[in-house]
Amino acid sequence: MNGSEQDRELVAEQAAIPTPLEVQLDSQKAIARISAVSQVIDGCAKASIQRTSAADWVRMGKGYYLQASGAQKIRSIWGIYYRDRKVTKEVNPDGSYAYLVEGVVGSKVLDQLYGEVTIEIDGGRSSNDPFFTKNNRDGSVDPLDVRKASLANWESRAVTALLGLKNLSAEDLKRNGVNVEAIPGVDYQQGAEGGGHTG
């Protein structure tokens, strides 16, 4: 390699190194983009909570969780879509059964901000749940009710997991017009959270 070729390579290498001004401009662009993304997310989250009512939430302990009715109301705000949803029925030896739902959830809004953002999620309901027998004197369970409930469970889990709209505080909801006092709830006894006895 002769001297002129080395000089050209040195000039090219120096030209590739960003100047302090270029670094500053790139940083400013990044900060502006992060700020714009944050505004979009905050705006969508605010609009989502405002679109719901007390009937769309349930209080578990000190946190508030969005139910399927609320997930359906906010679906259009985020452009929520589902893929590869599959429902499987599992029958237990005692004759009880459960419907398990698996699938992928994504958001057109999040995709535009970050590139495709999807998560796999599962959900389901069991015929053993007293919810299905409390209105039937003979204790019978309609399989269609269990299947519909499993799909609703999956949908609410999918939307809240993707968007992070779970375990919200009373202040989060009040600030956005939800009547917290009208939300039904479950209070856990000491040390009973996570499936223990409820009060």
N, C-alpha and C positions, 0 to 999 in steps of 0.2 A: 504494500500500500504506500503510495507516494504522499508527499506533504500536502498537496492540494486536496486529495481525497480525505485525509485526516481533518483538514480544516473544515471541509464541507460537513463531515459527520459531527464535528464539534459544534458548528453553527446550528445544525438540525437538532441536536440534543438540547442546546440552550433554548432554542425556539419552542421546544416541547414543554419546558418547565414553565408553569403558570407564574405570572408576575403577581406581586402582592395585591395589585388592583383587581386582577382576574379572580384571585382567591376570595377577595372581599365581595365582588359581584356575585360569585357562585354562592357564597354564604348567604348573601342577602336574598337571592332567589330561593334557596332552600328554606330560609326562615319564612319568606312570604308564602311559599307553598304549604309549609306545615301549618301556618296560621289559617290559610284558606281551607285546608282539609279539616282543621279543628272546628272552624265555623260551620262547615257543612254538616259534620257529625253532630255537633251540639244542636244545630237547628233541627235536624231530623229527629234527634232524641226528644227534644222539647215538643215538637209537633206530634210525635208518637204518644207521649204521655197525655198531652192535651186532648187527643182524639179518644182516649179511653174514659171509662167511668168507674165508679167504685165496684160495680158488678164484674168488671174485667180483671180484678185483682184479688188475691187472697193473702192474708197475713199469716206467716208461720214464724212463731217466736217474735223476734223484733223486726224481721225483714218482710218485704212485700214482693210478691211474685206474680207475674203476668200469666193469666190463664189463656186458653185457646181462643176464647171470644175476643180478647184483646189483641192476640197475635194476628187474627184475621183482620181486625180493624186497621192495623198499622202496616199491613203487607204492602199496600200500594205506595206508601211513603218511601220505603226502602227498595221497592222493586224486588221483593223476595221471590225466589224461584226454587223449585224442588226438582231433584233428579234421582233416578234409580230407586224410587221408593218401593219397598217390598214388605208385605205383611205375611207373617208366618204364624200358624196356630200350633201351639204346643199343648198336648194333653198329658195330664199327670196321672199316675197310677190310681189315684182316688176318684178319677172322673172329672175333676176340676180342670180348667184349661186357662191358657193365657194367649193373647194375641201380642206378638212382638213386631215392632215396626222399625225398619232400618232405612236410611236414605241419606242423601246429600242436600244441604241447603246452602243457598248463596244469595247475594244481593247485587242488583245492577248498580246501585249507588256506590257500594264499596268497590265493586269491580272497576268503575270509572276512576276511583280515587287511587286504588292500590294495584290494579291488575286483578285477575280473577282471585276471589277470596271465597272458598267454600269449606265447609266442614262436614264430616260424617257424624251422624247422631243416631241414637236409638231411643226407643220409648216403648210403652206398652201398658196393658192393664190385665188383671187376672179376674176370673170369675169368682174367686174367693173373697174379693173385696165386698164388705158389707153394704157398700153403696148400691150394689146391683140387686140386693135382696130386700132392702128395707121397705120397699113399697109393695112387695109381693107376699101375701099371707102364707103361701105354700113354700116360700123360700126359693122359688124357681128363678132362673136367670135367663134372659134373652141373649143368645150369642151375638145378635146384631148390635145390641147395646154395648157389649164388651168390646166388640170390634170398632165401633164408632168412637168409643171412649179412648181406645188405644191410639187411634189416629189423631184425636184431639190432643192427647198427651204428647205424642211425638211432635206435632206441629208447634205446640207451645214451647217444648224443650228446644226444638230446632231454632226457632226465632229468637228466644231469649239467650241461648248460648251464642249464637252468631253475633247478636247485637250487644250483648252484655247487659240486657235489661232485666236483671234479677237481683234479688236481695237489696232492693232500693229502700231508702228510709222514708219515714212519714213526711219529713220535710221535702224530699224530692217530689213526692206526689202532691202535697199541699201547694207547693210553689207553682205547680202546673195545673191547678184547678180541680184536682181529684178530691172528693169528700172522703177523707181517710176514716172518719168515724163510722161510715156506712160499709166499710170493707169487712167481710166475715173473716174470722181468724181462728187459729189453733194455738193454744198456749201449752208449752211443754213443761212437765214437772221437772224438778231438779235432776239434772243428769240424764234426761230422757230424750234429748234431741237425737235425730238420726234414726228414728224408727221405734223409739221407746214409748212409754205410756204418755198419753196426752191428757191435759186437764181441760 
